[in-house]
Amino acid sequence: MSEQNRDRPAFNINVCGMEIQVFRVGNTPLIGGDYIPPDVPIRIGNVHTHFTYEVFFVTDGSLRLVSERGVTVYERKIVIIPPRIKHFTRPSKKGSFCLLFSLGGSGNEKLSAKFRDILSQNGGISVLDITDDISFYIRKLAEKSDKGTDVSEKEAELLSGLLFNEMISLFMPELDEKAAKKSDSRHISAIETYINANARSRIRLTDVAAHVFLSPRQVSRIIHKEYGCTLADLVLEKRLANAEILLRSSDMKIGEIAQRTCIGSENYFYSVFKKKYGMSPLKFRKNCRNGQ
């Protein structure tokens, strides 16, 4: 399929100041694409080019790439094929996620030019190791793409931005710190909002991560960086703050407050409250009412 006319923009994303157009071929992106068993011979009709960059995220199995450079097999790699290079790909199983992209005409042209130069090195085909974060985004992006609803399209756009941000930072590490700071400030608000809204329910790291489209490891890193604690510690801190308000402003029994704030049993509530405030909940309430 030479210079494919089926390629069409899915959406534009902005990554580190660069405008990136993400394209689809047919109903891609999807895991696996056109799977061809390894014993089926390569035909001339399978060889093709694109007017865009083609990137494979080989998350499972292997990808066999036949190009002008020869035949190479990749496992757990990101493989970027530049425009107009004749090639043919064959995944060993449905574990290769494919996207097409191009660098847009607006945004940071200097940075875009630098990225193009990096992608043109090493004979034109770039290869990187897949990180855990990228594997996470790929799984989520495949799930959202399969749904095909308007909501999932917006989510896919957000996930694509996170995915490309992570990938480009591997090529240009100097952008990683700046991008991380911007990403952290954007996500910490969403993390806080989720915790506040679900303070009376069980809050799991995986649920928070799914809500903000980050991996559990990333959420843990952001919370530790911002607060110097774990998610469990942060949730307990917020619940204790709610308990403090109830002790100051209500006549609720201690057991009721422990239950209302979802801290746990009355004994556990006494223990963690005294550890934080240096006194029992009853003494705290008494001091507050005596103006101490």
C-alpha positions in Angstrom: 0.0 0.0 0.0 2.3 2.7 -1.3 1.8 6.3 0.0 -1.4 5.1 1.5 -4.4 7.2 0.8 -6.3 5.5 3.6 -4.2 7.3 6.2 -6.1 10.1 7.8 -5.5 12.3 10.9 -7.2 11.1 14.0 -6.2 14.1 16.2 -3.5 16.6 16.9 -1.6 16.6 20.2 0.9 19.0 21.6 4.0 17.5 23.2 6.8 19.6 24.7 5.7 22.4 22.4 5.7 20.3 19.2 2.5 19.7 17.2 2.1 16.0 16.4 -0.6 14.6 14.1 -1.6 11.1 15.0 -3.0 9.1 12.0 -4.9 5.9 11.5 -4.8 3.3 8.9 -8.2 1.8 8.4 -9.4 1.1 12.0 -6.1 1.3 13.7 -4.7 1.9 16.3 -5.2 -1.7 17.5 -3.1 -4.5 18.9 -1.7 -6.8 16.3 -2.9 -5.2 13.1 -3.0 -7.5 10.2 -1.5 -10.7 11.8 0.3 -13.0 9.4 1.6 -16.3 10.6 5.5 -16.6 10.3 5.3 -19.5 7.9 3.4 -17.5 5.2 5.9 -16.2 2.7 6.4 -12.5 2.1 4.9 -11.2 -1.1 5.8 -8.1 -3.1 2.3 -6.7 -2.4 3.1 -6.7 1.3 5.9 -4.2 1.0 4.7 -0.6 1.4 5.6 2.9 2.4 4.0 5.7 4.4 4.0 9.4 4.0 4.1 9.5 7.8 6.3 8.0 10.5 5.2 4.5 11.5 5.8 3.5 15.1 5.5 0.0 16.5 5.3 -0.6 20.3 6.2 -4.3 20.6 4.8 -5.1 24.0 4.5 -8.9 23.6 6.1 -11.4 21.3 8.3 -10.1 18.5 8.1 -8.0 15.4 9.9 -9.0 12.2 10.8 -6.0 10.1 11.9 -6.4 6.5 13.3 -3.2 5.1 16.0 -1.7 2.9 18.4 -2.4 5.8 17.6 -6.1 5.8 15.6 -8.3 8.2 15.6 -7.6 11.9 13.5 -9.1 14.8 12.6 -6.9 17.7 11.2 -7.8 21.2 10.0 -5.3 23.8 11.1 -2.4 21.6 9.7 0.8 20.2 10.5 0.8 16.4 10.0 4.0 14.4 10.1 3.8 10.6 10.5 7.1 8.8 8.4 8.2 5.8 8.9 6.6 2.4 11.1 3.7 3.5 10.0 0.5 1.8 9.3 -2.1 4.5 7.2 -5.0 5.6 6.3 -6.0 9.2 5.2 -9.3 10.7 4.3 -9.6 14.4 4.8 -13.0 15.9 1.5 -12.6 17.7 -1.0 -9.9 18.5 1.3 -7.8 20.7 2.5 -5.0 18.4 0.6 -1.7 18.7 1.0 0.5 15.6 0.4 4.2 15.2 1.3 6.6 12.4 2.3 10.2 13.1 3.8 13.3 11.6 5.2 16.5 13.0 2.9 19.4 12.3 3.6 22.8 10.8 3.0 24.8 14.0 4.5 24.7 17.4 8.2 24.8 18.4 9.8 24.4 14.9 13.4 24.3 16.4 12.4 21.4 18.6 10.6 19.7 15.8 13.6 20.0 13.6 15.8 18.5 16.3 13.5 15.6 16.7 13.5 15.0 13.0 17.3 15.0 13.0 17.3 12.4 15.8 14.8 10.2 13.9 16.9 10.4 10.7 20.0 8.9 12.4 21.1 5.3 12.4 20.0 4.6 8.9 16.5 6.1 9.4 15.0 3.4 11.7 15.0 4.3 15.4 14.8 1.7 18.2 14.2 2.2 21.9 13.4 0.0 24.8 9.8 0.0 26.1 9.4 1.3 29.6 6.7 0.2 32.0 4.9 3.5 31.7 4.7 3.1 27.9 3.4 -0.4 28.3 0.7 0.9 30.6 -0.3 3.7 28.1 -0.4 1.1 25.3 -2.8 -1.2 27.1 -5.1 1.7 28.0 -4.9 3.2 24.6 -5.8 -0.1 23.0 -8.8 -0.5 25.4 -10.1 3.0 24.6 -9.6 2.6 20.8 -11.5 -0.6 20.8 -14.6 1.0 22.3 -14.9 3.6 19.5 -17.2 6.0 21.4 -16.9 9.8 21.5 -15.8 9.7 25.1 -13.1 7.1 24.4 -11.9 9.3 21.5 -11.2 12.1 23.9 -9.5 9.7 26.3 -7.4 8.3 23.5 -6.2 11.8 22.6 -5.1 12.3 26.2 -3.4 8.9 26.4 -1.7 9.5 23.1 -0.3 12.8 24.4 1.0 11.0 27.5 2.4 8.2 25.4 4.3 10.5 23.0 5.5 12.7 25.9 7.1 9.6 27.4 8.5 8.4 24.1 10.0 11.8 23.1 11.6 12.2 26.5 13.5 9.0 25.8 14.9 10.6 22.7 15.6 14.0 24.3 16.2 13.5 28.1 16.7 17.2 28.6 13.0 17.7 28.1 12.1 15.0 30.7 12.4 17.2 33.8 10.5 20.1 32.3 7.8 17.8 31.0 7.6 15.9 34.3 7.1 19.1 36.3 4.3 20.3 33.9 2.7 16.8 34.0 2.9 16.5 37.8 1.2 19.8 38.4 -1.6 18.8 36.0 -2.1 15.4 37.6 -1.8 16.3 41.3 -5.0 18.3 41.1 -6.8 15.3 39.6 -5.4 13.0 42.2 -6.5 15.3 45.0 -10.0 15.7 43.5 -10.4 11.9 43.3 -9.3 11.3 46.8 -11.5 14.0 48.2 -14.5 12.7 46.3 -14.0 9.2 47.4 -12.7 9.8 51.0 -15.5 7.7 52.4 -14.8 4.7 50.1 -12.0 2.3 49.7 -9.3 4.1 47.7 -6.8 1.8 45.8 -3.7 2.9 44.0 -5.0 1.2 40.8 -8.3 3.1 40.9 -6.5 6.5 41.3 -4.1 5.6 38.4 -7.0 4.6 36.1 -8.8 7.9 36.9 -5.8 10.1 35.9 -4.5 7.9 33.1 -1.2 7.2 34.9 0.5 4.0 35.9 0.4 3.1 39.6 4.1 3.7 39.8 3.7 7.2 38.5 1.0 8.1 40.9 3.1 6.8 43.8 6.1 8.9 42.5 4.0 12.1 42.2 2.4 11.7 45.7 5.8 11.0 47.3 7.3 14.0 45.5 4.6 16.3 46.5 3.8 15.1 50.0 6.7 12.8 51.0 4.4 9.9 51.8 2.5 7.0 50.3 -1.1 7.1 48.9 -2.3 5.3 52.0 -0.6 7.9 54.2 -2.2 10.7 52.2 -5.7 9.2 52.4 -5.4 8.7 56.1 -4.2 12.3 56.5 -7.2 13.6 54.7 -9.6 11.4 56.8 -8.0 12.5 60.0 -8.5 16.1 58.9 -12.2 15.4 58.4 -12.3 13.7 61.8 -10.7 16.8 63.4 -13.5 19.0 61.9 -16.2 16.6 63.3 -14.6 16.6 66.7 -14.5 20.4 66.7 -18.0 21.0 65.4 -20.2 18.1 66.3 -21.3 15.9 69.3 -20.9 12.7 67.3 -19.5 9.8 69.3 -15.9 8.7 68.6 -17.0 5.4 67.1 -19.4 7.2 64.8 -16.7 9.6 63.6 -14.4 6.7 63.0 -17.1 5.1 60.9 -18.1 8.3 59.1 -14.5 9.1 58.1 -13.8 5.5 57.1 -10.7 5.4 59.2 -11.4 2.0 60.7 -12.3 0.6 64.0 -12.7 2.9 67.1 -9.5 1.5 68.6 -7.6 2.1 65.4 -8.9 5.6 65.2 -7.8 6.3 68.7 -4.3 5.0 67.8 -3.7 6.9 64.6 -5.3 10.1 66.0 -3.1 10.1 69.1 0.0 9.4 67.0 -0.7 12.5 64.8 -2.1 15.0 67.4 -0.3 13.8 70.5 -3.6 13.3 72.4 -6.8 11.2 72.3 -9.8 12.3 70.3 -11.7 13.0 73.5 -9.0 15.2 74.9 -8.7 17.0 71.6 -12.4 17.7 71.6 -12.3 18.9 75.2 -9.3 21.2 74.6 -11.0 22.7 71.5 -14.2 23.5 73.6 -12.1 25.0 76.4 -10.4 27.3 73.9 -7.0 25.6 74.1 
